[in-house]
């Protein structure tokens, strides 16, 4: 029912979907930007139902434990993250992707609806550890279009890979342009990558 309702609203608002997860990819990380409004969730939901792979996204495990709210989020593809676990979130999500076939795991790298030039890089390390490609998805309010693709495989060269990511979102218009900033990165401390 939610799928039908969200698809009707998507079309009535004049939005379209362009692209898909490229063929030959059986699991991946999808990064979605810009994220400047709560409305982004409702714009992104209908296309997620139409992609070639089922889409999952992260949410605090506590939300999923609630009987009513948990049922809603389960139905939209939520995956619970246990913040009390000794394993880091990156390790938990890399393990989820490694152990699950035919799935796309979504990250909004800005991590907030406020202007944030310091995008979170967990998505990058999840893809690197799980050895899966990163697929770009953009919510372009200027063209009322959700675009999915292309994909690229992170090389481990952090700076070069982040330049590719920054370029992918250069011409995308967010709902609130004043809240969107292309990412600025500094080389982070080295993390252990499961080989």
C-alpha positions as CSV (number, residue, x, y, z in Angstrom):
1,X,0.0,0.0,0.0
2,X,2.8,2.4,0.9
3,X,4.5,1.6,-2.4
4,X,1.4,2.6,-4.3
5,X,0.6,5.7,-2.4
6,X,4.2,7.0,-2.6
7,X,4.4,6.3,-6.3
8,X,1.1,8.2,-6.9
9,X,2.4,11.2,-4.9
10,X,5.8,11.1,-6.8
11,X,4.0,11.3,-10.2
12,X,1.5,13.9,-9.1
13,X,4.4,16.1,-7.9
14,X,5.8,15.8,-11.4
15,X,8.9,13.8,-10.6
16,X,10.6,11.2,-12.8
17,X,13.2,8.5,-12.3
18,X,16.2,8.3,-14.6
19,X,18.7,5.4,-14.5
20,X,19.1,2.3,-12.4
21,X,21.7,0.3,-10.6
22,X,24.0,-0.8,-13.5
23,X,23.6,-4.4,-14.7
24,X,26.2,-6.9,-13.4
25,X,26.1,-5.4,-9.9
26,X,24.6,-7.7,-7.4
27,X,25.3,-5.6,-4.3
28,X,26.4,-2.0,-3.8
29,X,26.5,1.1,-1.7
30,X,24.3,3.9,-3.0
31,X,25.0,7.5,-1.9
32,X,22.1,9.9,-2.1
33,X,22.5,13.7,-2.1
34,X,21.7,16.5,-1.8
35,X,19.8,16.0,1.5
36,X,18.4,19.4,2.7
37,X,14.8,18.5,3.6
38,X,12.8,15.8,5.4
39,X,10.8,15.7,2.1
40,X,13.8,14.1,0.5
41,X,12.8,10.8,2.1
42,X,9.4,10.8,0.4
43,X,10.9,11.8,-3.0
44,X,13.5,9.1,-2.7
45,X,11.2,6.3,-1.6
46,X,9.2,5.6,-4.8
47,X,12.3,5.3,-7.0
48,X,13.8,3.0,-4.4
49,X,10.9,0.6,-5.0
50,X,11.6,0.6,-8.7
51,X,15.3,-0.2,-8.7
52,X,16.7,-3.5,-9.9
53,X,18.0,-4.4,-6.4
54,X,16.1,-4.1,-3.1
55,X,17.2,-0.9,-1.3
56,X,18.1,-0.9,2.4
57,X,19.0,2.1,4.6
58,X,20.4,2.6,8.2
59,X,18.3,3.5,11.2
60,X,18.9,3.2,15.0
61,X,17.8,-0.3,16.2
62,X,15.7,1.3,18.9
63,X,13.3,2.7,16.1
64,X,12.8,-0.8,14.8
65,X,12.0,-2.2,18.2
66,X,8.9,0.0,18.5
67,X,5.8,-2.0,17.4
68,X,4.1,0.5,15.2
69,X,7.0,2.7,14.0
70,X,9.2,-0.3,13.6
71,X,6.7,-1.9,11.2
72,X,6.6,1.2,9.0
73,X,10.4,1.4,8.8
74,X,10.8,-2.3,8.2
75,X,8.4,-1.9,5.3
76,X,10.5,0.9,3.7
77,X,13.8,-1.1,3.9
78,X,15.4,0.0,7.2
79,X,18.3,-2.0,8.6
80,X,18.9,-1.6,12.4
81,X,22.3,-0.4,13.6
82,X,23.3,-1.5,17.1
83,X,25.2,1.4,18.5
84,X,26.0,-0.5,21.7
85,X,27.9,-3.1,19.7
86,X,31.6,-3.3,20.0
87,X,31.9,-3.5,16.2
88,X,31.9,-0.1,14.5
89,X,29.0,0.9,12.2
90,X,31.3,0.6,9.2
91,X,32.2,-3.0,10.2
92,X,28.5,-3.9,10.8
93,X,27.4,-2.5,7.5
94,X,30.4,-4.1,5.6
95,X,29.5,-7.4,7.2
96,X,25.8,-6.9,6.2
97,X,26.8,-6.4,2.6
98,X,29.2,-9.2,2.5
99,X,26.7,-11.7,4.0
100,X,23.7,-10.5,1.9
101,X,23.2,-11.1,-1.8
102,X,21.2,-8.9,-4.1
103,X,21.0,-5.7,-2.0
104,X,21.8,-2.0,-2.2
105,X,22.7,-0.1,1.0
106,X,21.8,3.6,1.0
107,X,23.8,6.4,2.7
108,X,23.0,10.1,2.8
109,X,26.7,11.2,3.2
110,X,25.9,14.7,4.4
111,X,24.5,13.1,7.6
112,X,22.2,16.1,8.2
113,X,19.8,18.4,6.5
114,X,21.9,21.5,7.5
115,X,24.7,22.8,5.4
116,X,27.6,20.4,5.9
117,X,30.7,20.5,3.7
118,X,32.3,17.8,5.8
119,X,30.4,14.8,4.4
120,X,30.7,11.6,6.5
121,X,32.9,9.0,4.8
122,X,31.6,5.8,6.4
123,X,29.9,4.9,3.1
124,X,33.3,4.9,1.4
125,X,34.9,2.5,3.9
126,X,31.8,0.2,3.9
127,X,32.2,-0.1,0.1
128,X,35.9,-0.6,0.4
129,X,35.7,-3.3,3.1
130,X,32.8,-5.1,1.5
131,X,34.5,-4.8,-2.0
132,X,31.4,-3.4,-3.6
133,X,30.9,-0.5,-6.0
134,X,29.4,2.9,-5.1
135,X,26.4,4.0,-7.1
136,X,25.5,7.7,-7.3
137,X,21.9,8.8,-6.7
138,X,20.8,12.4,-6.9
139,X,17.6,14.3,-5.9
140,X,17.6,17.1,-8.4
141,X,14.8,19.6,-7.5
142,X,15.7,21.8,-10.5
143,X,14.7,19.1,-13.0
144,X,12.3,17.2,-10.6
145,X,14.3,14.1,-11.4
146,X,15.9,11.3,-9.3
147,X,18.9,10.0,-11.1
148,X,20.6,6.7,-10.3
149,X,24.0,5.8,-11.7
150,X,26.7,5.6,-12.8
151,X,28.8,3.4,-10.4
152,X,32.4,3.3,-9.6
153,X,34.6,1.0,-7.5
154,X,36.6,2.8,-4.8
155,X,40.3,2.3,-5.5
156,X,41.6,3.0,-1.9
157,X,43.1,6.3,-3.1
158,X,40.9,8.4,-0.8
159,X,41.7,11.8,-2.3
160,X,41.2,10.7,-5.9
161,X,38.0,8.9,-5.2
162,X,36.5,11.8,-3.3
163,X,37.2,14.0,-6.3
164,X,35.1,11.7,-8.4
165,X,32.3,11.8,-5.8
166,X,32.4,15.6,-5.6
167,X,32.1,16.0,-9.4
168,X,29.1,13.6,-9.5
169,X,27.0,16.2,-7.5
170,X,28.3,19.5,-8.9
171,X,25.3,20.3,-11.1
172,X,22.5,18.9,-8.9
173,X,20.0,21.4,-7.5
174,X,18.8,20.7,-3.9
175,X,15.4,21.7,-2.5
176,X,17.2,24.3,-0.3
177,X,20.4,25.4,-2.2
178,X,21.6,27.4,0.8
179,X,21.8,24.2,2.8
180,X,23.9,22.2,0.3
181,X,27.7,22.2,0.0
182,X,29.9,20.1,-2.1
183,X,32.1,18.0,0.2
184,X,35.5,19.0,1.4
185,X,37.7,16.2,2.6
186,X,41.0,15.8,4.4
187,X,42.8,12.6,4.4
188,X,41.4,10.7,7.4
189,X,43.4,8.5,9.8
190,X,44.1,5.2,8.2
191,X,41.5,2.5,9.0
192,X,42.1,-1.2,8.8
193,X,40.6,-2.6,5.6
194,X,39.5,-6.2,5.7
195,X,41.4,-7.9,2.9
